[in-house]
Amino acid sequence: MQKKLFWGGFAWVLIVATLVVGLNREEGKLKRDTAVETDRAVGNAISQYKKSTSEGVNMASGPCLSNDLMPGWVVDVIHAPREEIDDFAENQCAAYREGRAQHIVELDQSGNVVRVK
């Protein structure tokens, strides 16, 4: 009887361990995918900044450079250091403000990354 209990308990330990390893592996993949997406968004934001400056966009007014940087992402120009005015809804990209985009890359007026959220 004790052998059956041992092997039954051992089987449960193996099942739980397999599930934990599998979940951790998926979590690690999710973190890597998120990091890749974030890196791509930052690269796209800097490219959009360069394009906008070459087109003569005035960065002093803190414009939204793109409401559609990539799916779920916008890029906005803010003050550095950040000022209270940067948090006013009317000074943020419409897609972010309205919830159509969940992520934002904020650049300062010189094109440096200030925050990625």
PDB file as gemmi writes it, atoms N, CA and C in Angstrom:
CRYST1    1.000    1.000    1.000  90.00  90.00  90.00 P 1                      
ATOM      1  N   MET A   1       0.820  -1.197   0.000  1.00  0.00           N  
ATOM      2  CA  MET A   1       0.000   0.000   0.000  1.00  0.00           C  
ATOM      3  C   MET A   1       0.864   1.262   0.000  1.00  0.00           C  
ATOM      4  N   GLN A   2       1.967   1.249   0.769  1.00  0.00           N  
ATOM      5  CA  GLN A   2       2.838   2.422   0.823  1.00  0.00           C  
ATOM      6  C   GLN A   2       3.499   2.686  -0.521  1.00  0.00           C  
ATOM      7  N   LYS A   3       3.820   1.609  -1.296  1.00  0.00           N  
ATOM      8  CA  LYS A   3       4.418   1.797  -2.609  1.00  0.00           C  
ATOM      9  C   LYS A   3       3.460   2.537  -3.532  1.00  0.00           C  
ATOM     10  N   LYS A   4       2.176   2.175  -3.463  1.00  0.00           N  
ATOM     11  CA  LYS A   4       1.184   2.841  -4.301  1.00  0.00           C  
ATOM     12  C   LYS A   4       1.086   4.317  -3.938  1.00  0.00           C  
ATOM     13  N   LEU A   5       1.087   4.624  -2.637  1.00  0.00           N  
ATOM     14  CA  LEU A   5       1.033   6.015  -2.205  1.00  0.00           C  
ATOM     15  C   LEU A   5       2.268   6.770  -2.673  1.00  0.00           C  
ATOM     16  N   PHE A   6       3.442   6.144  -2.567  1.00  0.00           N  
ATOM     17  CA  PHE A   6       4.670   6.802  -3.006  1.00  0.00           C  
ATOM     18  C   PHE A   6       4.612   7.128  -4.486  1.00  0.00           C  
ATOM     19  N   TRP A   7       4.263   6.138  -5.309  1.00  0.00           N  
ATOM     20  CA  TRP A   7       4.236   6.353  -6.765  1.00  0.00           C  
ATOM     21  C   TRP A   7       3.117   7.318  -7.158  1.00  0.00           C  
ATOM     22  N   GLY A   8       2.018   7.267  -6.450  1.00  0.00           N  
ATOM     23  CA  GLY A   8       0.930   8.213  -6.717  1.00  0.00           C  
ATOM     24  C   GLY A   8       1.360   9.639  -6.386  1.00  0.00           C  
ATOM     25  N   GLY A   9       2.018   9.818  -5.269  1.00  0.00           N  
ATOM     26  CA  GLY A   9       2.529  11.130  -4.881  1.00  0.00           C  
ATOM     27  C   GLY A   9       3.612  11.605  -5.819  1.00  0.00           C  
ATOM     28  N   PHE A  10       4.467  10.685  -6.249  1.00  0.00           N  
ATOM     29  CA  PHE A  10       5.537  11.002  -7.176  1.00  0.00           C  
ATOM     30  C   PHE A  10       4.957  11.468  -8.520  1.00  0.00           C  
ATOM     31  N   ALA A  11       3.898  10.802  -8.959  1.00  0.00           N  
ATOM     32  CA  ALA A  11       3.257  11.178 -10.224  1.00  0.00           C  
ATOM     33  C   ALA A  11       2.708  12.598 -10.124  1.00  0.00           C  
ATOM     34  N   TRP A  12       2.100  12.939  -9.000  1.00  0.00           N  
ATOM     35  CA  TRP A  12       1.569  14.308  -8.833  1.00  0.00           C  
ATOM     36  C   TRP A  12       2.690  15.338  -8.833  1.00  0.00           C  
ATOM     37  N   VAL A  13       3.790  15.020  -8.204  1.00  0.00           N  
ATOM     38  CA  VAL A  13       4.930  15.934  -8.192  1.00  0.00           C  
ATOM     39  C   VAL A  13       5.429  16.144  -9.621  1.00  0.00           C  
ATOM     40  N   LEU A  14       5.516  15.084 -10.412  1.00  0.00           N  
ATOM     41  CA  LEU A  14       5.947  15.215 -11.804  1.00  0.00           C  
ATOM     42  C   LEU A  14       4.978  16.060 -12.622  1.00  0.00           C  
ATOM     43  N   ILE A  15       3.708  15.852 -12.412  1.00  0.00           N  
ATOM     44  CA  ILE A  15       2.697  16.620 -13.149  1.00  0.00           C  
ATOM     45  C   ILE A  15       2.808  18.100 -12.800  1.00  0.00           C  
ATOM     46  N   VAL A  16       2.876  18.412 -11.529  1.00  0.00           N  
ATOM     47  CA  VAL A  16       2.973  19.810 -11.097  1.00  0.00           C  
ATOM     48  C   VAL A  16       4.269  20.435 -11.600  1.00  0.00           C  
ATOM     49  N   ALA A  17       5.369  19.718 -11.497  1.00  0.00           N  
ATOM     50  CA  ALA A  17       6.656  20.244 -11.961  1.00  0.00           C  
ATOM     51  C   ALA A  17       6.618  20.521 -13.465  1.00  0.00           C  
ATOM     52  N   THR A  18       6.016  19.630 -14.219  1.00  0.00           N  
ATOM     53  CA  THR A  18       5.887  19.823 -15.665  1.00  0.00           C  
ATOM     54  C   THR A  18       5.068  21.062 -15.977  1.00  0.00           C  
ATOM     55  N   LEU A  19       3.972  21.246 -15.268  1.00  0.00           N  
ATOM     56  CA  LEU A  19       3.141  22.437 -15.472  1.00  0.00           C  
ATOM     57  C   LEU A  19       3.894  23.711 -15.133  1.00  0.00           C  
ATOM     58  N   VAL A  20       4.613  23.708 -14.021  1.00  0.00           N  
ATOM     59  CA  VAL A  20       5.360  24.896 -13.603  1.00  0.00           C  
ATOM     60  C   VAL A  20       6.441  25.238 -14.625  1.00  0.00           C  
ATOM     61  N   VAL A  21       7.187  24.249 -15.082  1.00  0.00           N  
ATOM     62  CA  VAL A  21       8.230  24.485 -16.077  1.00  0.00           C  
ATOM     63  C   VAL A  21       7.603  25.018 -17.360  1.00  0.00           C  
ATOM     64  N   GLY A  22       6.503  24.423 -17.786  1.00  0.00           N  
ATOM     65  CA  GLY A  22       5.826  24.880 -18.995  1.00  0.00           C  
ATOM     66  C   GLY A  22       5.334  26.305 -18.876  1.00  0.00           C  
ATOM     67  N   LEU A  23       4.738  26.661 -17.743  1.00  0.00           N  
ATOM     68  CA  LEU A  23       4.245  28.022 -17.537  1.00  0.00           C  
ATOM     69  C   LEU A  23       5.395  29.020 -17.510  1.00  0.00           C  
ATOM     70  N   ASN A  24       6.489  28.670 -16.844  1.00  0.00           N  
ATOM     71  CA  ASN A  24       7.651  29.568 -16.796  1.00  0.00           C  
ATOM     72  C   ASN A  24       8.251  29.753 -18.181  1.00  0.00           C  
ATOM     73  N   ARG A  25       8.270  28.703 -18.983  1.00  0.00           N  
ATOM     74  CA  ARG A  25       8.808  28.800 -20.335  1.00  0.00           C  
ATOM     75  C   ARG A  25       7.937  29.759 -21.154  1.00  0.00           C  
ATOM     76  N   GLU A  26       6.605  29.663 -21.038  1.00  0.00           N  
ATOM     77  CA  GLU A  26       5.700  30.566 -21.755  1.00  0.00           C  
ATOM     78  C   GLU A  26       5.864  32.002 -21.264  1.00  0.00           C  
ATOM     79  N   GLU A  27       6.028  32.184 -19.948  1.00  0.00           N  
ATOM     80  CA  GLU A  27       6.210  33.526 -19.394  1.00  0.00           C  
ATOM     81  C   GLU A  27       7.499  34.152 -19.929  1.00  0.00           C  
ATOM     82  N   GLY A  28       8.554  33.364 -20.015  1.00  0.00           N  
ATOM     83  CA  GLY A  28       9.814  33.853 -20.555  1.00  0.00           C  
ATOM     84  C   GLY A  28       9.673  34.258 -22.014  1.00  0.00           C  
ATOM     85  N   LYS A  29       8.931  33.468 -22.779  1.00  0.00           N  
ATOM     86  CA  LYS A  29       8.689  33.794 -24.192  1.00  0.00           C  
ATOM     87  C   LYS A  29       7.897  35.088 -24.295  1.00  0.00           C  
ATOM     88  N   LEU A  30       6.904  35.253 -23.442  1.00  0.00           N  
ATOM     89  CA  LEU A  30       6.088  36.463 -23.453  1.00  0.00           C  
ATOM     90  C   LEU A  30       6.957  37.685 -23.151  1.00  0.00           C  
ATOM     91  N   LYS A  31       7.849  37.581 -22.177  1.00  0.00           N  
ATOM     92  CA  LYS A  31       8.735  38.699 -21.841  1.00  0.00           C  
ATOM     93  C   LYS A  31       9.660  39.027 -23.010  1.00  0.00           C  
ATOM     94  N   ARG A  32      10.203  37.997 -23.680  1.00  0.00           N  
ATOM     95  CA  ARG A  32      11.074  38.233 -24.839  1.00  0.00           C  
ATOM     96  C   ARG A  32      10.297  38.895 -25.966  1.00  0.00           C  
ATOM     97  N   ASP A  33       9.077  38.407 -26.232  1.00  0.00           N  
ATOM     98  CA  ASP A  33       8.248  38.989 -27.291  1.00  0.00           C  
ATOM     99  C   ASP A  33       7.940  40.442 -26.992  1.00  0.00           C  
ATOM    100  N   THR A  34       7.643  40.753 -25.735  1.00  0.00           N  
ATOM    101  CA  THR A  34       7.342  42.120 -25.333  1.00  0.00           C  
ATOM    102  C   THR A  34       8.567  43.007 -25.512  1.00  0.00           C  
ATOM    103  N   ALA A  35       9.740  42.508 -25.154  1.00  0.00           N  
ATOM    104  CA  ALA A  35      10.976  43.286 -25.308  1.00  0.00           C  
ATOM    105  C   ALA A  35      11.256  43.561 -26.781  1.00  0.00           C  
ATOM    106  N   VAL A  36      11.032  42.577 -27.637  1.00  0.00           N  
ATOM    107  CA  VAL A  36      11.250  42.758 -29.075  1.00  0.00           C  
ATOM    108  C   VAL A  36      10.279  43.808 -29.611  1.00  0.00           C  
ATOM    109  N   GLU A  37       9.022  43.732 -29.205  1.00  0.00           N  
ATOM    110  CA  GLU A  37       8.021  44.703 -29.656  1.00  0.00           C  
ATOM    111  C   GLU A  37       8.384  46.115 -29.183  1.00  0.00           C  
ATOM    112  N   THR A  38       8.824  46.237 -27.943  1.00  0.00           N  
ATOM    113  CA  THR A  38       9.212  47.531 -27.396  1.00  0.00           C  
ATOM    114  C   THR A  38      10.407  48.107 -28.158  1.00  0.00           C  
ATOM    115  N   ASP A  39      11.404  47.271 -28.416  1.00  0.00           N  
ATOM    116  CA  ASP A  39      12.575  47.728 -29.176  1.00  0.00           C  
ATOM    117  C   ASP A  39      12.167  48.200 -30.567  1.00  0.00           C  
ATOM    118  N   ARG A  40      11.272  47.464 -31.196  1.00  0.00           N  
ATOM    119  CA  ARG A  40      10.805  47.849 -32.532  1.00  0.00           C  
ATOM    120  C   ARG A  40      10.047  49.175 -32.480  1.00  0.00           C  
ATOM    121  N   ALA A  41       9.221  49.354 -31.443  1.00  0.00           N  
ATOM    122  CA  ALA A  41       8.464  50.602 -31.297  1.00  0.00           C  
ATOM    123  C   ALA A  41       9.404  51.787 -31.112  1.00  0.00           C  
ATOM    124  N   VAL A  42      10.431  51.631 -30.305  1.00  0.00           N  
ATOM    125  CA  VAL A  42      11.395  52.716 -30.082  1.00  0.00           C  
ATOM    126  C   VAL A  42      12.125  53.050 -31.385  1.00  0.00           C  
ATOM    127  N   GLY A  43      12.548  52.028 -32.110  1.00  0.00           N  
ATOM    128  CA  GLY A  43      13.211  52.256 -33.390  1.00  0.00           C  
ATOM    129  C   GLY A  43      12.294  52.978 -34.370  1.00  0.00           C  
ATOM    130  N   ASN A  44      11.041  52.558 -34.428  1.00  0.00           N  
ATOM    131  CA  ASN A  44      10.072  53.217 -35.310  1.00  0.00           C  
ATOM    132  C   ASN A  44       9.820  54.658 -34.877  1.00  0.00           C  
ATOM    133  N   ALA A  45       9.788  54.894 -33.558  1.00  0.00           N  
ATOM    134  CA  ALA A  45       9.554  56.244 -33.041  1.00  0.00           C  
ATOM    135  C   ALA A  45      10.694  57.180 -33.445  1.00  0.00           C  
ATOM    136  N   ILE A  46      11.912  56.706 -33.319  1.00  0.00           N  
ATOM    137  CA  ILE A  46      13.068  57.529 -33.698  1.00  0.00           C  
ATOM    138  C   ILE A  46      13.047  57.800 -35.204  1.00  0.00           C  
ATOM    139  N   SER A  47      12.697  56.807 -35.987  1.00  0.00           N  
ATOM    140  CA  SER A  47      12.574  57.009 -37.441  1.00  0.00           C  
ATOM    141  C   SER A  47      11.493  58.032 -37.766  1.00  0.00           C  
ATOM    142  N   GLN A  48      10.362  57.947 -37.058  1.00  0.00           N  
ATOM    143  CA  GLN A  48       9.276  58.900 -37.274  1.00  0.00           C  
ATOM    144  C   GLN A  48       9.708  60.309 -36.883  1.00  0.00           C  
ATOM    145  N   TYR A  49      10.468  60.418 -35.799  1.00  0.00           N  
ATOM    146  CA  TYR A  49      10.989  61.723 -35.373  1.00  0.00           C  
ATOM    147  C   TYR A  49      11.873  62.322 -36.476  1.00  0.00           C  
ATOM    148  N   LYS A  50      12.799  61.525 -36.991  1.00  0.00           N  
ATOM    149  CA  LYS A  50      13.711  62.007 -38.037  1.00  0.00           C  
ATOM    150  C   LYS A  50      12.928  62.427 -39.279  1.00  0.00           C  
ATOM    151  N   LYS A  51      11.944  61.649 -39.643  1.00  0.00           N  
ATOM    152  CA  LYS A  51      11.116  61.979 -40.809  1.00  0.00           C  
ATOM    153  C   LYS A  51      10.369  63.291 -40.576  1.00  0.00           C  
ATOM    154  N   SER A  52       9.793  63.427 -39.388  1.00  0.00           N  
ATOM    155  CA  SER A  52       9.025  64.631 -39.068  1.00  0.00           C  
ATOM    156  C   SER A  52       9.907  65.874 -39.038  1.00  0.00           C  
ATOM    157  N   THR A  53      11.104  65.757 -38.473  1.00  0.00           N  
ATOM    158  CA  THR A  53      11.998  66.926 -38.446  1.00  0.00           C  
ATOM    159  C   THR A  53      12.451  67.291 -39.857  1.00  0.00           C  
ATOM    160  N   SER A  54      12.674  66.295 -40.694  1.00  0.00           N  
ATOM    161  CA  SER A  54      13.078  66.592 -42.076  1.00  0.00           C  
ATOM    162  C   SER A  54      11.944  67.259 -42.857  1.00  0.00           C  
ATOM    163  N   GLU A  55      10.707  67.054 -42.409  1.00  0.00           N  
ATOM    164  CA  GLU A  55       9.546  67.690 -43.039  1.00  0.00           C  
ATOM    165  C   GLU A  55       9.235  69.047 -42.416  1.00  0.00           C  
ATOM    166  N   GLY A  56      10.040  69.453 -41.421  1.00  0.00           N  
ATOM    167  CA  GLY A  56       9.882  70.771 -40.816  1.00  0.00           C  
ATOM    168  C   GLY A  56       8.881  70.856 -39.683  1.00  0.00           C  
ATOM    169  N   VAL A  57       8.493  69.724 -39.085  1.00  0.00           N  
ATOM    170  CA  VAL A  57       7.556  69.750 -37.957  1.00  0.00           C  
ATOM    171  C   VAL A  57       8.218  70.448 -36.773  1.00  0.00           C  
ATOM    172  N   ASN A  58       7.498  71.363 -36.151  1.00  0.00           N  
ATOM    173  CA  ASN A  58       7.991  72.109 -35.000  1.00  0.00           C  
ATOM    174  C   ASN A  58       7.864  71.250 -33.740  1.00  0.00           C  
ATOM    175  N   MET A  59       8.974  70.817 -33.191  1.00  0.00           N  
ATOM    176  CA  MET A  59       8.962  69.948 -32.011  1.00  0.00           C  
ATOM    177  C   MET A  59       8.714  70.722 -30.716  1.00  0.00           C  
ATOM    178  N   ALA A  60       8.882  72.043 -30.738  1.00  0.00           N  
ATOM    179  CA  ALA A  60       8.704  72.859 -29.534  1.00  0.00           C  
ATOM    180  C   ALA A  60       7.274  72.793 -29.009  1.00  0.00           C  
ATOM    181  N   SER A  61       6.319  72.516 -29.894  1.00  0.00           N  
ATOM    182  CA  SER A  61       4.916  72.467 -29.456  1.00  0.00           C  
ATOM    183  C   SER A  61       4.536  71.097 -28.894  1.00  0.00           C  
ATOM    184  N   GLY A  62       5.471  70.138 -28.894  1.00  0.00           N  
ATOM    185  CA  GLY A  62       5.197  68.810 -28.334  1.00  0.00           C  
ATOM    186  C   GLY A  62       4.152  68.039 -29.113  1.00  0.00           C  
ATOM    187  N   PRO A  63       4.344  67.898 -30.412  1.00  0.00           N  
ATOM    188  CA  PRO A  63       3.308  67.240 -31.212  1.00  0.00           C  
ATOM    189  C   PRO A  63       3.246  65.729 -31.011  1.00  0.00           C  
ATOM    190  N   CYS A  64       2.083  65.186 -31.307  1.00  0.00           N  
ATOM    191  CA  CYS A  64       1.939  63.740 -31.454  1.00  0.00           C  
ATOM    192  C   CYS A  64       2.476  63.429 -32.838  1.00  0.00           C  
ATOM    193  N   LEU A  65       3.509  62.624 -32.917  1.00  0.00           N  
ATOM    194  CA  LEU A  65       4.114  62.336 -34.221  1.00  0.00           C  
ATOM    195  C   LEU A  65       3.400  61.221 -34.967  1.00  0.00           C  
ATOM    196  N   SER A  66       2.735  60.334 -34.224  1.00  0.00           N  
ATOM    197  CA  SER A  66       1.973  59.269 -34.879  1.00  0.00           C  
ATOM    198  C   SER A  66       0.985  58.650 -33.906  1.00  0.00           C  
ATOM    199  N   ASN A  67      -0.271  58.572 -34.344  1.00  0.00           N  
ATOM    200  CA  ASN A  67      -1.299  57.849 -33.598  1.00  0.00           C  
ATOM    201  C   ASN A  67      -1.303  56.373 -33.968  1.00  0.00           C  
ATOM    202  N   ASP A  68      -0.481  56.009 -34.935  1.00  0.00           N  
ATOM    203  CA  ASP A  68      -0.447  54.643 -35.437  1.00  0.00           C  
ATOM    204  C   ASP A  68       0.993  54.238 -35.738  1.00  0.00           C  
ATOM    205  N   LEU A  69       1.844  54.355 -34.729  1.00  0.00           N  
ATOM    206  CA  LEU A  69       3.257  54.007 -34.893  1.00  0.00           C  
ATOM    207  C   LEU A  69       3.384  52.549 -35.323  1.00  0.00           C  
ATOM    208  N   MET A  70       2.649  51.699 -34.647  1.00  0.00           N  
ATOM    209  CA  MET A  70       2.464  50.290 -34.965  1.00  0.00           C  
ATOM    210  C   MET A  70       1.241  49.874 -34.157  1.00  0.00           C  
ATOM    211  N   PRO A  71       0.665  48.708 -34.404  1.00  0.00           N  
ATOM    212  CA  PRO A  71      -0.572  48.370 -33.691  1.00  0.00           C  
ATOM    213  C   PRO A  71      -0.446  48.547 -32.171  1.00  0.00           C  
ATOM    214  N   GLY A  72      -1.300  49.410 -31.620  1.00  0.00           N  
ATOM    215  CA  GLY A  72      -1.327  49.638 -30.178  1.00  0.00           C  
ATOM    216  C   GLY A  72      -0.314  50.635 -29.662  1.00  0.00           C  
ATOM    217  N   TRP A  73       0.435  51.304 -30.541  1.00  0.00           N  
ATOM    218  CA  TRP A  73       1.512  52.202 -30.135  1.00  0.00           C  
ATOM    219  C   TRP A  73       1.366  53.576 -30.768  1.00  0.00           C  
ATOM    220  N   VAL A  74       1.737  54.623 -29.998  1.00  0.00           N  
ATOM    221  CA  VAL A  74       1.823  55.994 -30.504  1.00  0.00           C  
ATOM    222  C   VAL A  74       3.190  56.552 -30.122  1.00  0.00           C  
ATOM    223  N   VAL A  75       3.546  57.681 -30.753  1.00  0.00           N  
ATOM    224  CA  VAL A  75       4.785  58.374 -30.376  1.00  0.00           C  
ATOM    225  C   VAL A  75       4.455  59.844 -30.197  1.00  0.00           C  
ATOM    226  N   ASP A  76       4.891  60.393 -29.067  1.00  0.00           N  
ATOM    227  CA  ASP A  76       4.580  61.763 -28.691  1.00  0.00           C  
ATOM    228  C   ASP A  76       5.863  62.475 -28.265  1.00  0.00           C  
ATOM    229  N   VAL A  77       5.914  63.771 -28.528  1.00  0.00           N  
ATOM    230  CA  VAL A  77       7.055  64.597 -28.098  1.00  0.00           C  
ATOM    231  C   VAL A  77       6.641  65.335 -26.834  1.00  0.00           C  
ATOM    232  N   ILE A  78       7.514  65.292 -25.823  1.00  0.00           N  
ATOM    233  CA  ILE A  78       7.234  65.935 -24.539  1.00  0.00           C  
ATOM    234  C   ILE A  78       8.438  66.774 -24.113  1.00  0.00           C  
ATOM    235  N   HIS A  79       8.282  67.465 -22.993  1.00  0.00           N  
ATOM    236  CA  HIS A  79       9.394  68.223 -22.417  1.00  0.00           C  
ATOM    237  C   HIS A  79      10.308  67.290 -21.625  1.00  0.00           C  
ATOM    238  N   ALA A  80      11.574  67.648 -21.560  1.00  0.00           N  
ATOM    239  CA  ALA A  80      12.504  66.901 -20.720  1.00  0.00           C  
ATOM    240  C   ALA A  80      13.314  67.920 -19.926  1.00  0.00           C  
ATOM    241  N   PRO A  81      13.191  67.935 -18.620  1.00  0.00           N  
ATOM    242  CA  PRO A  81      12.372  67.003 -17.849  1.00  0.00           C  
ATOM    243  C   PRO A  81      10.876  67.228 -18.091  1.00  0.00           C  
ATOM    244  N   ARG A  82      10.165  66.191 -17.812  1.00  0.00           N  
ATOM    245  CA  ARG A  82       8.719  66.177 -18.008  1.00  0.00           C  
ATOM    246  C   ARG A  82       8.067  67.309 -17.225  1.00  0.00           C  
ATOM    247  N   GLU A  83       7.094  67.960 -17.844  1.00  0.00           N  
ATOM    248  CA  GLU A  83       6.353  69.045 -17.193  1.00  0.00           C  
ATOM    249  C   GLU A  83       4.896  68.628 -17.008  1.00  0.00           C  
ATOM    250  N   GLU A  84       4.212  69.282 -16.098  1.00  0.00           N  
ATOM    251  CA  GLU A  84       2.810  68.975 -15.817  1.00  0.00           C  
ATOM    252  C   GLU A  84       1.963  69.043 -17.089  1.00  0.00           C  
ATOM    253  N   ILE A  85       2.268  69.990 -17.947  1.00  0.00           N  
ATOM    254  CA  ILE A  85       1.518  70.176 -19.193  1.00  0.00           C  
ATOM    255  C   ILE A  85       1.556  68.925 -20.085  1.00  0.00           C  
ATOM    256  N   ASP A  86       2.610  68.124 -19.964  1.00  0.00           N  
ATOM    257  CA  ASP A  86       2.733  66.903 -20.758  1.00  0.00           C  
ATOM    258  C   ASP A  86       1.682  65.862 -20.380  1.00  0.00           C  
ATOM    259  N   ASP A  87       1.141  65.976 -19.176  1.00  0.00           N  
ATOM    260  CA  ASP A  87       0.134  65.023 -18.708  1.00  0.00           C  
ATOM    261  C   ASP A  87      -1.292  65.448 -19.046  1.00  0.00           C  
ATOM    262  N   PHE A  88      -1.480  66.647 -19.538  1.00  0.00           N  
ATOM    263  CA  PHE A  88      -2.822  67.093 -19.910  1.00  0.00           C  
ATOM    264  C   PHE A  88      -3.309  66.261 -21.091  1.00  0.00           C  
ATOM    265  N   ALA A  89      -4.541  65.786 -20.999  1.00  0.00           N  
ATOM    266  CA  ALA A  89      -5.093  64.917 -22.044  1.00  0.00           C  
ATOM    267  C   ALA A  89      -5.014  65.549 -23.423  1.00  0.00           C  
ATOM    268  N   GLU A  90      -5.287  66.843 -23.506  1.00  0.00           N  
ATOM    269  CA  GLU A  90      -5.284  67.503 -24.817  1.00  0.00           C  
ATOM    270  C   GLU A  90      -3.883  67.571 -25.441  1.00  0.00           C  
ATOM    271  N   ASN A  91      -2.851  67.291 -24.655  1.00  0.00           N  
ATOM    272  CA  ASN A  91      -1.481  67.319 -25.159  1.00  0.00           C  
ATOM    273  C   ASN A  91      -0.929  65.918 -25.436  1.00  0.00           C  
ATOM    274  N   GLN A  92      -1.795  64.921 -25.406  1.00  0.00           N  
ATOM    275  CA  GLN A  92      -1.373  63.547 -25.671  1.00  0.00           C  
ATOM    276  C   GLN A  92      -1.972  63.067 -26.985  1.00  0.00           C  
ATOM    277  N   CYS A  93      -1.376  62.072 -27.572  1.00  0.00           N  
ATOM    278  CA  CYS A  93      -1.886  61.510 -28.819  1.00  0.00           C  
ATOM    279  C   CYS A  93      -3.326  61.028 -28.616  1.00  0.00           C  
ATOM    280  N   ALA A  94      -4.174  61.351 -29.575  1.00  0.00           N  
ATOM    281  CA  ALA A  94      -5.594  61.011 -29.480  1.00  0.00           C  
ATOM    282  C   ALA A  94      -5.821  59.511 -29.316  1.00  0.00           C  
ATOM    283  N   ALA A  95      -5.078  58.699 -30.050  1.00  0.00           N  
ATOM    284  CA  ALA A  95      -5.273  57.248 -29.961  1.00  0.00           C  
ATOM    285  C   ALA A  95      -4.955  56.728 -28.559  1.00  0.00           C  
ATOM    286  N   TYR A  96      -3.956  57.290 -27.915  1.00  0.00           N  
ATOM    287  CA  TYR A  96      -3.596  56.890 -26.544  1.00  0.00           C  
ATOM    288  C   TYR A  96      -4.643  57.393 -25.562  1.00  0.00           C  
ATOM    289  N   ARG A  97      -5.027  58.625 -25.721  1.00  0.00           N  
ATOM    290  CA  ARG A  97      -6.020  59.256 -24.840  1.00  0.00           C  
ATOM    291  C   ARG A  97      -7.358  58.519 -24.914  1.00  0.00           C  
ATOM    292  N   GLU A  98      -7.742  58.082 -26.098  1.00  0.00           N  
ATOM    293  CA  GLU A  98      -9.032  57.420 -26.309  1.00  0.00           C  
ATOM    294  C   GLU A  98      -8.985  55.913 -26.079  1.00  0.00           C  
ATOM    295  N   GLY A  99      -7.807  55.380 -25.767  1.00  0.00           N  
ATOM    296  CA  GLY A  99      -7.678  53.954 -25.476  1.00  0.00           C  
ATOM    297  C   GLY A  99      -7.526  53.072 -26.707  1.00  0.00           C  
ATOM    298  N   ARG A 100      -7.386  53.658 -27.884  1.00  0.00           N  
ATOM    299  CA  ARG A 100      -7.167  52.866 -29.095  1.00  0.00           C  
ATOM    300  C   ARG A 100      -5.741  52.339 -29.152  1.00  0.00           C  
ATOM    301  N   ALA A 101      -4.836  52.984 -28.452  1.00  0.00           N  
ATOM    302  CA  ALA A 101      -3.440  52.525 -28.328  1.00  0.00           C  
ATOM    303  C   ALA A 101      -3.150  52.372 -26.837  1.00  0.00           C  
ATOM    304  N   GLN A 102      -2.476  51.310 -26.501  1.00  0.00           N  
ATOM    305  CA  GLN A 102      -2.169  51.033 -25.095  1.00  0.00           C  
ATOM    306  C   GLN A 102      -0.752  51.421 -24.709  1.00  0.00           C  
ATOM    307  N   HIS A 103       0.085  51.682 -25.699  1.00  0.00           N  
ATOM    308  CA  HIS A 103       1.499  51.951 -25.430  1.00  0.00           C  
ATOM    309  C   HIS A 103       1.919  53.262 -26.070  1.00  0.00           C  
ATOM    310  N   ILE A 104       2.911  53.893 -25.426  1.00  0.00           N  
ATOM    311  CA  ILE A 104       3.395  55.183 -25.920  1.00  0.00           C  
ATOM    312  C   ILE A 104       4.910  55.253 -25.798  1.00  0.00           C  
ATOM    313  N   VAL A 105       5.517  55.809 -26.832  1.00  0.00           N  
ATOM    314  CA  VAL A 105       6.936  56.149 -26.779  1.00  0.00           C  
ATOM    315  C   VAL A 105       6.976  57.664 -26.700  1.00  0.00           C  
ATOM    316  N   GLU A 106       7.609  58.183 -25.654  1.00  0.00           N  
ATOM    317  CA  GLU A 106       7.739  59.629 -25.490  1.00  0.00           C  
ATOM    318  C   GLU A 106       9.175  60.034 -25.779  1.00  0.00           C  
ATOM    319  N   LEU A 107       9.311  60.997 -26.665  1.00  0.00           N  
ATOM    320  CA  LEU A 107      10.618  61.536 -27.034  1.00  0.00           C  
ATOM    321  C   LEU A 107      10.694  62.983 -26.593  1.00  0.00           C  
ATOM    322  N   ASP A 108      11.906  63.445 -26.278  1.00  0.00           N  
ATOM    323  CA  ASP A 108      12.040  64.878 -25.992  1.00  0.00           C  
ATOM    324  C   ASP A 108      12.168  65.629 -27.313  1.00  0.00           C  
ATOM    325  N   GLN A 109      12.284  66.917 -27.243  1.00  0.00           N  
ATOM    326  CA  GLN A 109      12.304  67.746 -28.436  1.00  0.00           C  
ATOM    327  C   GLN A 109      13.535  67.525 -29.314  1.00  0.00           C  
ATOM    328  N   SER A 110      14.538  66.829 -28.757  1.00  0.00           N  
ATOM    329  CA  SER A 110      15.742  66.495 -29.527  1.00  0.00           C  
ATOM    330  C   SER A 110      15.712  65.074 -30.072  1.00  0.00           C  
ATOM    331  N   GLY A 111      14.623  64.348 -29.808  1.00  0.00           N  
ATOM    332  CA  GLY A 111      14.481  62.980 -30.307  1.00  0.00           C  
ATOM    333  C   GLY A 111      15.016  61.909 -29.410  1.00  0.00           C  
ATOM    334  N   ASN A 112      15.366  62.254 -28.158  1.00  0.00           N  
ATOM    335  CA  ASN A 112      15.842  61.248 -27.195  1.00  0.00           C  
ATOM    336  C   ASN A 112      14.658  60.590 -26.516  1.00  0.00           C  
ATOM    337  N   VAL A 113      14.781  59.303 -26.254  1.00  0.00           N  
ATOM    338  CA  VAL A 113      13.705  58.564 -25.579  1.00  0.00           C  
ATOM    339  C   VAL A 113      13.639  59.005 -24.125  1.00  0.00           C  
ATOM    340  N   VAL A 114      12.455  59.448 -23.699  1.00  0.00           N  
ATOM    341  CA  VAL A 114      12.240  59.857 -22.316  1.00  0.00           C  
ATOM    342  C   VAL A 114      11.535  58.739 -21.544  1.00  0.00           C  
ATOM    343  N   ARG A 115      10.522  58.141 -22.181  1.00  0.00           N  
ATOM    344  CA  ARG A 115       9.757  57.103 -21.485  1.00  0.00           C  
ATOM    345  C   ARG A 115       9.087  56.211 -22.518  1.00  0.00           C  
ATOM    346  N   VAL A 116       8.987  54.927 -22.183  1.00  0.00           N  
ATOM    347  CA  VAL A 116       8.246  53.960 -22.976  1.00  0.00           C  
ATOM    348  C   VAL A 116       7.284  53.286 -22.015  1.00  0.00           C  
ATOM    349  N   LYS A 117       6.033  53.317 -22.377  1.00  0.00           N  
ATOM    350  CA  LYS A 117       5.013  52.784 -21.454  1.00  0.00           C  
ATOM    351  C   LYS A 117       4.004  51.968 -22.223  1.00  0.00           C  
TER     352      LYS A 117                                                      
END                                                                             
